[in-house]
């Protein structure tokens, strides 16, 4: 357990951020899985939005996001 006051505050902050990050990461993964299950323009649009949001939160690297988006759009086009 943290002893210093600033360490206690940092722990609270990191717990809050971890909860938010978990939600964002989970929604992105769910959206990607939805496109893989049934490829349509609607699910693709949702997945792109969720992936971009994960990049904004620094949960995905921008190149990985670009790769994912490319792979998903190939699935929808096929």
Secondary structure, DSSP 8 states (H G I E B T S, - for coil): ---SHHHHHHHHHHHHHHHHHHHHHHHHHHHHHHHHHS--HHHHHHHHHHHHHHHHTTSS-HHHHHHHHHHHHHHHH-
